[in-house]
Amino acid sequence: MFTFDTDISQLSGWIEKEVAFPGNIASGKRGMAARRVQEWLCLHNHQVAVDADFGGVTADAVKDFQKSKKLPVTGVVDAATHQKMVAPMIAVLSPKIKKNMSFSDTVVAYAKAHLAQHPLEVGGANSGPWVRMYMRGNEGKPWAWCAGFTTFCMEQAAEKLAVPMPIKGSFSCDSLAAQAKSAGLFLAERDANADSLPAGSLFLVRRTSTDWTHVGLVTLAEAGSFQTLEGNTNDDGDREGYEVCARRRGYGKKDFIVF
């Protein structure tokens, strides 16, 4: 388990890097600090190239962002501008979640807090600040992040309730399935129905009997289908999507993890 404290200085290292103010960022800056500015500009619908080079175009986009947030228009990312940029991520690190809920309900509550901020990839496949947060600083094509998102929400719930994780969590769907089987929490498709799937259960998209390709949260199970919250997908349900979204899925070729 790791810390999601609202005090930025107490956040786990890879999360702190995404939200901590690194000092003023302005024209001429290159590297990760410049890239993060460009990523957050895109996430706030001020589209620029994500090339880690803070030039005139990025400065103009910063000015547009500052105007939209009623900040002094300087083109320099100062502390106030940076705070507005990373506000969506801060919001999911410290949402108002009740403490008197079950683990499963708390996981769903955290997932809904993430959904409200519409986490998206930016700057390439499986890339951007949201992906790095879910994947402990990793990003790029090999880092499919559906399991990372699910595990992150579970870890937030476990910390909030001060309880152990029911399974360790993983970036791998296959590993999640193995952990669930070992813990006696795995539910095969043939045994799954609306009554056996409380909100907060996990669904696993099965390719073969030993291979699962996508994972997310069940938020409501019904007779013929179930509602979900899931990462690295899209409205078409692709396993290599680009966002956190809510969907509805059928039971076919799905197994489950029930807490």
C-alpha positions as YAML, in Angstrom:
chain: A
units: angstrom
residues:
- id: 1
  name: MET
  ca: [0.00, 0.00, 0.00]
- id: 2
  name: PHE
  ca: [1.22, 3.53, -0.63]
- id: 3
  name: THR
  ca: [0.29, 7.06, 0.35]
- id: 4
  name: PHE
  ca: [-2.35, 9.20, -1.34]
- id: 5
  name: ASP
  ca: [-2.10, 11.94, 1.29]
- id: 6
  name: THR
  ca: [-3.48, 15.32, 0.27]
- id: 7
  name: ASP
  ca: [-0.17, 16.85, 1.40]
- id: 8
  name: ILE
  ca: [1.76, 16.73, -1.88]
- id: 9
  name: SER
  ca: [5.08, 16.27, -0.10]
- id: 10
  name: GLN
  ca: [3.74, 13.01, 1.37]
- id: 11
  name: LEU
  ca: [2.60, 11.50, -1.92]
- id: 12
  name: SER
  ca: [4.37, 8.49, -3.32]
- id: 13
  name: GLY
  ca: [7.27, 9.61, -5.47]
- id: 14
  name: TRP
  ca: [5.91, 8.94, -8.93]
- id: 15
  name: ILE
  ca: [2.62, 10.66, -8.07]
- id: 16
  name: GLU
  ca: [4.35, 13.66, -6.51]
- id: 17
  name: LYS
  ca: [6.25, 14.18, -9.78]
- id: 18
  name: GLU
  ca: [2.95, 14.64, -11.61]
- id: 19
  name: VAL
  ca: [1.43, 17.26, -9.30]
- id: 20
  name: ALA
  ca: [4.25, 19.03, -7.45]
- id: 21
  name: PHE
  ca: [5.15, 22.53, -8.70]
- id: 22
  name: PRO
  ca: [8.74, 22.38, -10.04]
- id: 23
  name: GLY
  ca: [9.23, 26.15, -10.23]
- id: 24
  name: ASN
  ca: [8.28, 28.54, -13.01]
- id: 25
  name: ILE
  ca: [8.17, 26.98, -16.48]
- id: 26
  name: ALA
  ca: [8.50, 29.32, -19.44]
- id: 27
  name: SER
  ca: [9.71, 29.69, -23.03]
- id: 28
  name: GLY
  ca: [13.04, 28.00, -23.59]
- id: 29
  name: LYS
  ca: [12.34, 25.18, -21.12]
- id: 30
  name: ARG
  ca: [12.87, 21.66, -22.44]
- id: 31
  name: GLY
  ca: [12.40, 18.23, -20.97]
- id: 32
  name: MET
  ca: [9.79, 16.60, -18.77]
- id: 33
  name: ALA
  ca: [8.61, 19.80, -17.07]
- id: 34
  name: ALA
  ca: [7.83, 21.32, -20.48]
- id: 35
  name: ARG
  ca: [6.19, 18.11, -21.62]
- id: 36
  name: ARG
  ca: [3.92, 17.99, -18.58]
- id: 37
  name: VAL
  ca: [2.76, 21.54, -19.31]
- id: 38
  name: GLN
  ca: [1.95, 20.55, -22.89]
- id: 39
  name: GLU
  ca: [0.13, 17.42, -21.73]
- id: 40
  name: TRP
  ca: [-2.02, 19.32, -19.27]
- id: 41
  name: LEU
  ca: [-2.77, 22.00, -21.85]
- id: 42
  name: CYS
  ca: [-4.10, 19.28, -24.16]
- id: 43
  name: LEU
  ca: [-6.08, 17.69, -21.34]
- id: 44
  name: HIS
  ca: [-7.71, 21.10, -20.75]
- id: 45
  name: ASN
  ca: [-8.55, 21.34, -24.48]
- id: 46
  name: HIS
  ca: [-5.76, 23.75, -25.40]
- id: 47
  name: GLN
  ca: [-4.16, 21.51, -28.00]
- id: 48
  name: VAL
  ca: [-0.44, 21.78, -28.71]
- id: 49
  name: ALA
  ca: [2.27, 19.40, -29.86]
- id: 50
  name: VAL
  ca: [3.64, 17.32, -26.98]
- id: 51
  name: ASP
  ca: [7.32, 17.57, -27.85]
- id: 52
  name: ALA
  ca: [8.90, 18.61, -24.52]
- id: 53
  name: ASP
  ca: [10.01, 21.92, -26.02]
- id: 54
  name: PHE
  ca: [8.35, 25.01, -24.51]
- id: 55
  name: GLY
  ca: [8.32, 27.48, -27.38]
- id: 56
  name: GLY
  ca: [6.12, 30.31, -28.55]
- id: 57
  name: VAL
  ca: [3.16, 28.09, -29.42]
- id: 58
  name: THR
  ca: [3.13, 26.56, -25.95]
- id: 59
  name: ALA
  ca: [3.45, 30.02, -24.38]
- id: 60
  name: ASP
  ca: [0.44, 31.25, -26.36]
- id: 61
  name: ALA
  ca: [-1.55, 28.19, -25.29]
- id: 62
  name: VAL
  ca: [-0.60, 28.87, -21.66]
- id: 63
  name: LYS
  ca: [-1.94, 32.41, -22.10]
- id: 64
  name: ASP
  ca: [-5.22, 31.00, -23.43]
- id: 65
  name: PHE
  ca: [-5.41, 28.64, -20.46]
- id: 66
  name: GLN
  ca: [-4.71, 31.50, -18.04]
- id: 67
  name: LYS
  ca: [-7.45, 33.59, -19.63]
- id: 68
  name: SER
  ca: [-9.91, 30.71, -19.27]
- id: 69
  name: LYS
  ca: [-9.06, 30.38, -15.56]
- id: 70
  name: LYS
  ca: [-9.07, 34.14, -14.91]
- id: 71
  name: LEU
  ca: [-5.36, 34.15, -14.02]
- id: 72
  name: PRO
  ca: [-2.78, 36.82, -14.90]
- id: 73
  name: VAL
  ca: [-1.94, 36.28, -18.58]
- id: 74
  name: THR
  ca: [1.82, 35.90, -18.71]
- id: 75
  name: GLY
  ca: [2.54, 32.76, -20.73]
- id: 76
  name: VAL
  ca: [4.61, 31.55, -17.78]
- id: 77
  name: VAL
  ca: [3.46, 28.55, -15.75]
- id: 78
  name: ASP
  ca: [3.77, 29.89, -12.22]
- id: 79
  name: ALA
  ca: [2.46, 28.20, -9.05]
- id: 80
  name: ALA
  ca: [-1.12, 29.42, -9.51]
- id: 81
  name: THR
  ca: [-1.26, 28.32, -13.15]
- id: 82
  name: HIS
  ca: [0.28, 24.96, -12.34]
- id: 83
  name: GLN
  ca: [-2.24, 24.38, -9.55]
- id: 84
  name: LYS
  ca: [-5.12, 24.94, -11.97]
- id: 85
  name: MET
  ca: [-3.52, 22.63, -14.52]
- id: 86
  name: VAL
  ca: [-3.12, 19.66, -12.18]
- id: 87
  name: ALA
  ca: [-6.39, 20.26, -10.29]
- id: 88
  name: PRO
  ca: [-8.15, 17.24, -11.91]
- id: 89
  name: MET
  ca: [-5.48, 14.87, -10.62]
- id: 90
  name: ILE
  ca: [-5.48, 16.44, -7.16]
- id: 91
  name: ALA
  ca: [-9.26, 15.95, -7.15]
- id: 92
  name: VAL
  ca: [-8.96, 12.17, -7.60]
- id: 93
  name: LEU
  ca: [-6.26, 11.91, -4.95]
- id: 94
  name: SER
  ca: [-8.43, 13.49, -2.28]
- id: 95
  name: PRO
  ca: [-12.13, 13.07, -3.14]
- id: 96
  name: LYS
  ca: [-14.81, 13.17, -0.46]
- id: 97
  name: ILE
  ca: [-15.39, 9.48, 0.17]
- id: 98
  name: LYS
  ca: [-17.36, 8.12, 3.13]
- id: 99
  name: LYS
  ca: [-15.54, 5.82, 5.53]
- id: 100
  name: ASN
  ca: [-18.53, 3.68, 6.53]
- id: 101
  name: MET
  ca: [-18.84, 1.78, 3.24]
- id: 102
  name: SER
  ca: [-17.69, -1.71, 2.30]
- id: 103
  name: PHE
  ca: [-14.42, -2.19, 0.46]
- id: 104
  name: SER
  ca: [-16.22, -2.91, -2.81]
- id: 105
  name: ASP
  ca: [-18.45, 0.17, -2.55]
- id: 106
  name: THR
  ca: [-15.43, 2.31, -1.69]
- id: 107
  name: VAL
  ca: [-13.57, 1.08, -4.78]
- id: 108
  name: VAL
  ca: [-16.56, 2.09, -6.92]
- id: 109
  name: ALA
  ca: [-16.73, 5.50, -5.22]
- id: 110
  name: TYR
  ca: [-13.09, 6.15, -6.05]
- id: 111
  name: ALA
  ca: [-13.54, 4.94, -9.63]
- id: 112
  name: LYS
  ca: [-16.46, 7.35, -10.03]
- id: 113
  name: ALA
  ca: [-14.26, 10.19, -8.74]
- id: 114
  name: HIS
  ca: [-11.74, 9.33, -11.46]
- id: 115
  name: LEU
  ca: [-14.44, 9.11, -14.13]
- id: 116
  name: ALA
  ca: [-15.66, 12.60, -13.18]
- id: 117
  name: GLN
  ca: [-12.25, 14.01, -14.17]
- id: 118
  name: HIS
  ca: [-12.20, 12.11, -17.49]
- id: 119
  name: PRO
  ca: [-8.66, 10.71, -17.47]
- id: 120
  name: LEU
  ca: [-7.22, 10.48, -20.98]
- id: 121
  name: GLU
  ca: [-4.05, 9.40, -22.70]
- id: 122
  name: VAL
  ca: [-2.09, 12.25, -24.25]
- id: 123
  name: GLY
  ca: [1.13, 12.47, -26.21]
- id: 124
  name: GLY
  ca: [1.02, 8.92, -27.56]
- id: 125
  name: ALA
  ca: [-0.39, 5.46, -26.88]
- id: 126
  name: ASN
  ca: [-0.56, 4.63, -23.17]
- id: 127
  name: SER
  ca: [1.07, 7.95, -22.33]
- id: 128
  name: GLY
  ca: [0.47, 11.06, -20.28]
- id: 129
  name: PRO
  ca: [0.16, 12.03, -16.62]
- id: 130
  name: TRP
  ca: [-2.86, 9.84, -15.93]
- id: 131
  name: VAL
  ca: [-1.19, 6.74, -17.32]
- id: 132
  name: ARG
  ca: [2.00, 7.45, -15.38]
- id: 133
  name: MET
  ca: [-0.02, 7.82, -12.17]
- id: 134
  name: TYR
  ca: [-1.83, 4.52, -12.67]
- id: 135
  name: MET
  ca: [1.33, 2.71, -13.82]
- id: 136
  name: ARG
  ca: [3.82, 3.94, -11.18]
- id: 137
  name: GLY
  ca: [5.64, 6.25, -13.57]
- id: 138
  name: ASN
  ca: [5.64, 3.92, -16.58]
- id: 139
  name: GLU
  ca: [4.12, 4.78, -19.93]
- id: 140
  name: GLY
  ca: [4.29, 3.98, -23.62]
- id: 141
  name: LYS
  ca: [3.00, 1.31, -25.97]
- id: 142
  name: PRO
  ca: [3.86, -1.75, -23.79]
- id: 143
  name: TRP
  ca: [2.08, -0.32, -20.74]
- id: 144
  name: ALA
  ca: [-1.60, -1.13, -21.26]
- id: 145
  name: TRP
  ca: [-3.15, 0.42, -18.17]
- id: 146
  name: CYS
  ca: [-6.58, -1.16, -17.53]
- id: 147
  name: ALA
  ca: [-5.23, -3.29, -14.67]
- id: 148
  name: GLY
  ca: [-3.19, -0.36, -13.36]
- id: 149
  name: PHE
  ca: [-6.32, 1.79, -13.15]
- id: 150
  name: THR
  ca: [-8.29, -0.94, -11.40]
- id: 151
  name: THR
  ca: [-5.48, -1.66, -8.95]
- id: 152
  name: PHE
  ca: [-5.05, 2.06, -8.22]
- id: 153
  name: CYS
  ca: [-8.71, 2.41, -7.24]
- id: 154
  name: MET
  ca: [-8.45, -0.68, -5.04]
- id: 155
  name: GLU
  ca: [-5.36, 0.68, -3.32]
- id: 156
  name: GLN
  ca: [-7.06, 4.00, -2.68]
- id: 157
  name: ALA
  ca: [-10.01, 2.18, -1.10]
- id: 158
  name: ALA
  ca: [-7.78, -0.03, 1.05]
- id: 159
  name: GLU
  ca: [-5.89, 3.00, 2.35]
- id: 160
  name: LYS
  ca: [-9.09, 4.95, 3.01]
- id: 161
  name: LEU
  ca: [-10.56, 2.09, 5.06]
- id: 162
  name: ALA
  ca: [-7.22, 1.06, 6.60]
- id: 163
  name: VAL
  ca: [-7.74, -2.53, 5.49]
- id: 164
  name: PRO
  ca: [-5.48, -4.94, 3.59]
- id: 165
  name: MET
  ca: [-5.93, -5.46, -0.14]
- id: 166
  name: PRO
  ca: [-8.00, -8.59, -0.86]
- id: 167
  name: ILE
  ca: [-5.52, -9.37, -3.63]
- id: 168
  name: LYS
  ca: [-2.15, -7.72, -4.23]
- id: 169
  name: GLY
  ca: [-3.09, -6.04, -7.51]
- id: 170
  name: SER
  ca: [-1.08, -5.95, -10.71]
- id: 171
  name: PHE
  ca: [-0.56, -4.33, -14.10]
- id: 172
  name: SER
  ca: [-1.38, -7.74, -15.63]
- id: 173
  name: CYS
  ca: [-4.88, -9.17, -16.11]
- id: 174
  name: ASP
  ca: [-3.46, -12.70, -15.99]
- id: 175
  name: SER
  ca: [-1.78, -11.95, -12.68]
- id: 176
  name: LEU
  ca: [-5.03, -10.58, -11.23]
- id: 177
  name: ALA
  ca: [-6.80, -13.78, -12.25]
- id: 178
  name: ALA
  ca: [-4.07, -15.91, -10.66]
- id: 179
  name: GLN
  ca: [-4.21, -13.89, -7.44]
- id: 180
  name: ALA
  ca: [-8.00, -14.25, -7.30]
- id: 181
  name: LYS
  ca: [-7.83, -18.01, -7.82]
- id: 182
  name: SER
  ca: [-5.25, -18.32, -5.05]
- id: 183
  name: ALA
  ca: [-7.45, -16.26, -2.69]
- id: 184
  name: GLY
  ca: [-10.65, -18.13, -3.58]
- id: 185
  name: LEU
  ca: [-12.19, -15.00, -5.13]
- id: 186
  name: PHE
  ca: [-12.32, -16.09, -8.78]
- id: 187
  name: LEU
  ca: [-15.77, -16.58, -10.33]
- id: 188
  name: ALA
  ca: [-15.98, -18.28, -13.72]
- id: 189
  name: GLU
  ca: [-18.48, -17.12, -16.35]
- id: 190
  name: ARG
  ca: [-20.60, -20.26, -15.94]
- id: 191
  name: ASP
  ca: [-21.24, -19.38, -12.27]
- id: 192
  name: ALA
  ca: [-21.77, -15.65, -12.72]
- id: 193
  name: ASN
  ca: [-25.15, -13.94, -12.48]
- id: 194
  name: ALA
  ca: [-26.59, -10.70, -11.19]
- id: 195
  name: ASP
  ca: [-26.96, -12.05, -7.65]
- id: 196
  name: SER
  ca: [-23.35, -13.23, -7.45]
- id: 197
  name: LEU
  ca: [-21.74, -9.95, -8.60]
- id: 198
  name: PRO
  ca: [-21.90, -7.10, -6.07]
- id: 199
  name: ALA
  ca: [-20.82, -3.65, -7.15]
- id: 200
  name: GLY
  ca: [-17.04, -3.43, -6.93]
- id: 201
  name: SER
  ca: [-16.42, -6.87, -8.38]
- id: 202
  name: LEU
  ca: [-13.90, -7.03, -11.21]
- id: 203
  name: PHE
  ca: [-14.63, -8.41, -14.65]
- id: 204
  name: LEU
  ca: [-11.95, -10.03, -16.78]
- id: 205
  name: VAL
  ca: [-12.29, -10.32, -20.56]
- id: 206
  name: ARG
  ca: [-11.22, -13.89, -21.37]
- id: 207
  name: ARG
  ca: [-9.36, -14.79, -24.55]
- id: 208
  name: THR
  ca: [-8.52, -18.38, -23.52]
- id: 209
  name: SER
  ca: [-8.84, -20.37, -20.31]
- id: 210
  name: THR
  ca: [-5.45, -19.04, -19.20]
- id: 211
  name: ASP
  ca: [-5.34, -15.61, -20.86]
- id: 212
  name: TRP
  ca: [-7.34, -12.47, -19.99]
- id: 213
  name: THR
  ca: [-6.95, -9.28, -22.00]
- id: 214
  name: HIS
  ca: [-8.88, -6.54, -20.16]
- id: 215
  name: VAL
  ca: [-10.17, -5.76, -16.67]
- id: 216
  name: GLY
  ca: [-12.50, -3.25, -15.07]
- id: 217
  name: LEU
  ca: [-15.04, -2.74, -12.30]
- id: 218
  name: VAL
  ca: [-18.62, -3.94, -12.21]
- id: 219
  name: THR
  ca: [-20.87, -1.15, -10.93]
- id: 220
  name: LEU
  ca: [-24.25, -2.83, -11.43]
- id: 221
  name: ALA
  ca: [-25.00, -6.42, -12.43]
- id: 222
  name: GLU
  ca: [-28.32, -7.18, -14.10]
- id: 223
  name: ALA
  ca: [-29.84, -10.28, -15.64]
- id: 224
  name: GLY
  ca: [-28.50, -9.89, -19.17]
- id: 225
  name: SER
  ca: [-25.63, -7.47, -18.79]
- id: 226
  name: PHE
  ca: [-23.65, -5.38, -16.33]
- id: 227
  name: GLN
  ca: [-22.49, -1.78, -16.06]
- id: 228
  name: THR
  ca: [-18.80, -0.97, -15.68]
- id: 229
  name: LEU
  ca: [-16.15, 1.61, -14.93]
- id: 230
  name: GLU
  ca: [-12.88, 0.84, -16.69]
- id: 231
  name: GLY
  ca: [-9.63, 2.35, -17.87]
- id: 232
  name: ASN
  ca: [-7.73, 2.11, -21.16]
- id: 233
  name: THR
  ca: [-10.94, 1.65, -23.11]
- id: 234
  name: ASN
  ca: [-13.40, 3.82, -25.05]
- id: 235
  name: ASP
  ca: [-17.05, 3.91, -26.00]
- id: 236
  name: ASP
  ca: [-16.50, 0.96, -28.36]
- id: 237
  name: GLY
  ca: [-15.04, -1.13, -25.54]
- id: 238
  name: ASP
  ca: [-11.62, -1.55, -27.13]
- id: 239
  name: ARG
  ca: [-8.99, -3.07, -24.82]
- id: 240
  name: GLU
  ca: [-6.46, -0.59, -26.19]
- id: 241
  name: GLY
  ca: [-8.54, 2.54, -25.76]
- id: 242
  name: TYR
  ca: [-7.50, 5.90, -24.45]
- id: 243
  name: GLU
  ca: [-9.70, 6.89, -21.51]
- id: 244
  name: VAL
  ca: [-11.58, 5.99, -18.35]
- id: 245
  name: CYS
  ca: [-15.25, 5.53, -19.15]
- id: 246
  name: ALA
  ca: [-18.48, 3.86, -18.09]
- id: 247
  name: ARG
  ca: [-19.86, 1.08, -20.29]
- id: 248
  name: ARG
  ca: [-22.32, -1.80, -20.39]
- id: 249
  name: ARG
  ca: [-21.08, -5.30, -21.20]
- id: 250
  name: GLY
  ca: [-22.51, -8.78, -21.65]
- id: 251
  name: TYR
  ca: [-21.46, -11.84, -19.65]
- id: 252
  name: GLY
  ca: [-20.05, -13.79, -22.59]
- id: 253
  name: LYS
  ca: [-16.30, -14.48, -22.42]
- id: 254
  name: LYS
  ca: [-16.04, -12.80, -18.99]
- id: 255
  name: ASP
  ca: [-14.79, -14.15, -15.69]
- id: 256
  name: PHE
  ca: [-14.96, -12.24, -12.43]
- id: 257
  name: ILE
  ca: [-13.19, -11.46, -9.18]
- id: 258
  name: VAL
  ca: [-15.62, -11.05, -6.28]
- id: 259
  name: PHE
  ca: [-14.61, -9.45, -2.97]
...
